[in-house]
Amino acid sequence: MTMKQRINIKRLEPKAYEVLYAMEKYLSATDLSIQLRELIKVRVSQINKCAFCIEMHTKDARKEGETEQRLYALSAWEESPLFTDEEKAVLAMVEEITKIFEHGVSDRTFQNIQNYFTDNQIAQIIIAINQMNFWNRIAVSTKMFHP
């Protein structure tokens, strides 16, 4: 099956991409580790079924020292002993924010993440999750793919 990209938003709206890249630069300067940011990107992309971003960010995660085993287990993180309680708190936020249409973010999930992160870090996590959701929605809606 040959895929054809519908439109190229980066080419059509370069100023919008400038804003997205500026947000990426901001996120790289936050308190969140690169490993945690990559876990967020991969899990959001799995939920959104964004093949383009899954391919990109699993490669990036491996470059940053993430293991194949943890990447394979990421879709079942709740049941996996490979993730810390802190990572699981973040991944619960990933699930609920990415699927916000289902029931929002529960008080339990929000209170749990407060056990591990400051309010500023929680804000950074929320921004990182939503940034990745934005990227996924561009890629999925335009049928972006790696040649």
C-alpha positions, 0 to 999 in steps of 0.5 A: 500500500502506497501512502501519499501525504495529503498536504505539507503543513510545514511548507504551507504554514512555516510560521506555525511550525516556528511556534511548534519548534519554539515550544520544543525548545522550551520543553527541552529546557524544562525540569523534565528529563529527556527520557521522561519527555520521550516516554511521553512522546511515544505513549501519546503517539501510541494512543493516537496511532501516529505511526510517523511519530512512533517511529521517530520517537522510539528511535530518539528514545533509544538514542537517549538510553531507553531500552527496547524492553521498556519501549515494548512494554510501554503500551501495557505500562500499568501492568509492567514492573519496568516503570517507576511509580513516578513514571506511572504517575506521568503515564496516567496523565498521558492517558487521561489527557490524550483521551480527555474526551472520555472522562477528563483528568481524574482527581486521583490521577492529579493527586497522585502526580503531585506526590512526585512533581512540583506544580511547575513540573506538572504544568510542564508535563501537561504542556509536553503531553499536549504538544505531542498530541498537537504533533500527532494530530498534524501527522495523522490528519495529513498522513505524514510518513517516513519515506 
